[in-house]
Amino acid sequence: MLVAAISVSASVLAPAFAQESYPNRPVRIIVPWSAGSGIDVQVRQFARQFGEALGATVVVENKAGAGSQVGYEVAVQAQPDGYTLFAGTNANFIHQYMRPSSKIDLARDMTAVSFMFWMPQVLVVAADGPAKDVASLVAWAKANPGRLNYGSGGVGTGSHMIASAIATRNGLEVVHVPLRSLTAELGPMLTRGDIHFTVPVTGVAAAQLSRGIVRALAVTSEKRLPQWPDVPTMAEAFDDDRYVINSWTGLFTPAGTPADIVRKLAEAAARAVGTPEHRASADTLFFSIDDAPATNPEEFGRFIRTESEKWREIVAESGIEPH
């Protein structure tokens, strides 16, 4: 009887003890983008501060491919024990609505933990071109139906979706030109007139802007960026709040992760996001951590559900046939 009692007590206490001791081994964050990309660089900076706050070694693993699907599948299939996390972005929603056959569903398969950073995008044209502001770009495109091209980082990327939304909402007949590398080809393609506008993330455009190769017409953020105070937001330029279309990255864990572990992860993430190191790295990349939607699971979860609907509508506007 004594042995049985001890066995029962041990079985009751074991789960509680396991969760109380979390974390007791390294935690990994799956980044579904290539090493050295802006997202990867910022997540790695976050991971250092996050690991200190969590009291664990945090390892970043790059699992790039198929528009974030490769990394997503690795994370979704992991045990929901808090040791495999996922750096999710709005690109997951684009992929979900463009390719329903992929079975991606961030809101269903993952538990939202915390916001990490914004990645505003910027509408740019050639510095010596005729478009001096958003109004003149729209007028130029309308005067030349089918003759203006816009570049993007590829079909289904944020740059594609936002440029497509601009075209659809303003009745523009323009041609989409997917580029092999928006970072490398942005300046030369605009300068040669191969493309006439594009909407990269601010970090990609920053170097070309500083060299006077391109002109920034508007940013997708809710507020003007401190680095470019004279550049209006798209919401200002188009007088339409639907153009607040920030890209973002957040921290997720597979659905079913115990609530106390999710809470511990969120608390550590909140401390990491608030560090001067994370802010300095974001500023360098022209990313942002201001006006965070939330660093707690409940509020961030609500933000994710709103974003899911926003990107569903943007994908539908693009006219791309889901497959």
N, C-alpha and C positions, 0 to 999 in steps of 0.2 A: 504493500500500500504506500509506503514511504517513497519507494522508487517511482511508483506511478504518479504520485503527487508532484514529485520533483520534475518528472517528464512533462506533465501538463503545464506546470508553471513555466518551464523553459520554453515550451511551444508558444505560450501566450506572450511571453516577454521578448522572444526573438525578433519579431517584426518591429516592435517599438525600438529595440536596441539598435537594429540595423539602420532605421531611419534617423535615430538620434546621432549615430556615428557618421552620418553623411556629411561631407564626402570623405572617403577613406582610400581613394585611389584617384588617378588622373581623370580629369573631365575633358572631353573633346568637343570642339565646335566645328561642325561641318560647314564649310564655305563652298557653295555651288558655283564658284567662279574661279578663274585661274589665279595662280600665285602672282603677286605683283600688281594686280588690278587695284583700283582705288578702294573698292569694297574690302578686298583682302588686306590691304595695308591698314585701313581703319579698324577692321575687326581684330587684327593682331595687336594693335595698340590697346584696344578695349580689353582683349584677353589678358594682357599683363596686369592691368588694374583690377579686372574682374577676379583673376586668380588670387591676388592678394586679399581682396575683400572676402572671397569665399573660403580661403584657407586651403587651397588645393592647387596642384599643377594643372594648368589649362593649356591644352594642345590644339592648335588650329590645323585642320586637315582640308586640303583643297580637293574637291570632287567635281570638277567642271564637266560640262557637256550637256547637249540636248536642251539648251535654254533653261538650265537649272534643274532639269529632271533627274539627272544622274545623282547629284548630291542629295536631292529631296528623297529619293528612294532609299539611299543609304540611311538617312536619318529616320525615316518613317518605319523602317524595318528593325531599328534598334530597340533594345529593351527600354521600357519607360521607367527608368530607374534614376534619371538625373545625370547619367554619365555620358550621354550623347545628346548634344544640343545642335540647333540648326540656325544659321544666319539667314533668315527668310527675308524676301524683299517683295515689292509690288510686282516684280517680274513673274513671281509664282502665280499671281492672279491672271496676268496676261496669258501665261502658258495654259492655265486651267481653262480659260474661256475660248482660246484659239484652238486648243487641242483637247477637247473633252475625252478623247480616247486614251489620253495619257493617265487618266484617273487621278490627277493631282487635285487636291482640295485642302489648302492650307488650314482653313477654318475648321474643317472636320478632323483632319489627321493630326493636327498639332495643338498644343496648348500654348497660347501666347504668354510670354514671360515678361518681356520688357522692350521698349523702344531703345535703339542704340544711336542712330543718327539719320538726319535728312540728307538727301542728295539732290539739291535743286538743279533744274535744267535751264538752259538759256537759249533763246532764239537768236541765231547769229546769221549774218550775211557777209559777203566780201566787203572789206573796208572801203574800197573804191567803187562799189556798185551803186545803182540808182536808189536803192531802198535805204532811207535814213531813219525810218521809224516803222512801227507796225502798220500804220495807215498807208504809207507809201508802198510797203511790200504787198499789201492786199490789193492796192490799186494797180501795181505793176503786174501782178498775177492775173487780175481780171482783164487787163488790157491785152494779155498775151496767153489766152487759154491753150493749155496743152503744151506750152513751150518752156515753162519753168520746171526745174527738177528740184526735189528735196532729197537730201541724203540722210541715212540712218545707220545705226550699228547693225542692222539686219532686220528681217521680218519678225515682228512681234517684240522688238525691243522698245524701251520707253521712248527713245527718240523717234521711232517710227510711229508709235501710237499718238504721241503728242502732236507731231507734225500733221498726221492724218486728221486729228481732231480739228486743228486749225483750218485745214482745207475744207473739211466737211461743213463745219459751222459757218464758214464764210463763202461757201459756194464756189470754191476755187478748183479749176481744172489743172492739176499739177501732177507730175510723174515721180513716183517713188524710185529711188536708186539706192539699193542696199550696198553698203561699203564693206570691204573685208576688214578694215580697221578704221573706225571713226577717229581714233586718236592720231593715227599716222596720216590719214588721207584728208582730214577736215580742211586744213589750210590750202594745200595744193588744189583740191577739187573746187573749192570756192574761188580761188584766185584765177584758175583757168576757165571758170564758167561752166564746168561739168555739172555742178550742182549750184543752186541759187540760194538755198537756205537749209538749215538743219537745226536740231535742238539737242545738243549733247549735254551731258552733265557739266556743271560749271568747272569742275576740275580739269576736264578734257579741253575746254575752251580757253582756260585762263592763260596758258602760255601764248596762244595765238593772239589773244587780245592784247597782252602786254607788248607784243612785237608789232602791233598795228596791222596785222594781216586780216583780221575779221572785225566786224562791228557787232556789238551786243544790242539787240533791240528790246528785249524784255526777258524777265526771269519768271520761272513758274512758282516761286515761293510766295507765301502769303504776304510777306513784307519784303521791302527792298533789302538787298544784301549790303552789309556794312562795307564790303570790299568795293562795291560798285554802286554808290549811293545815287548816281545820276541815271542808272538804268531802271526804268519802271518795271513793275510786275506785269505779267500778262493780264491779270485781273483788272489792273488799272488801264492798260493799253486797249483792251477789248471791251472794257466796262462789263465784265462778266465773271462772276466768282467761280464758274466752272473751270476756269483756267488755272486755279490753284491746284496744280497736279504735280506735287512733289514725288520723286522717288524716295524710298526710305529703306532702312534695314533694321530688323528687330531680332530679338532672341526668342527662340521657340524650343520646346521639348516635346517628344512624342506624346500624344494623347494617352491618358491613363497614368501619367506620372503622379505619385502621391502629392497631395495638396501641400503638405508641410515642406517637401523638397522644392516644389515650385515657388513657395513663399521664400525659402532661403535663397534660391537662385535670383529671385526678383530683388531682394534686399541687397544682395551683392552687386547685381547689375546697376541698381540705382546709385550705389556708391561709386562704381566705376565710371558711369556716365558723367557724374558730377566732378570728376577729378580735373585739375588743370591740364594734365597730360593728354587726356582724351579730347578736351576742347582745343588744345594747341594743335594736335594732329588733325582734327576736323577743319580748323581754320586754314591749315597749310594746303589741304586738299580742296578747299572751297566747299566743304560740306558744312553742316550745321547741327547743333544740338539744342538750339533755342526753341522755345515753344514745343517742348516734347509732348506728344499726345498722352504719354503715361509711362512711368517706370514701375507700375504695379499691374499684376495680371488682369484684374477686372477691367480697369479703364483701357488698357492696351487691347484687351479682347474686344471691347466695344469699337475701338478705332479700327481694328482689323475687319470687323463685319461691315463697317461703313466703307472701308477701302475696297472690299470685295465687290460691293455694289457699284462703286464709282468706276472701277476698271472693267466690270462687265459692260457698263454702258459705253465706255470708250472703245472697247473692242468691237461692240456692236456697231458703233458709228463708223469704224474703219471700213466696213463692208467686206472684211476678210471672211471667207466661208470657213466655219469651224470644221475640224476634221479629227 
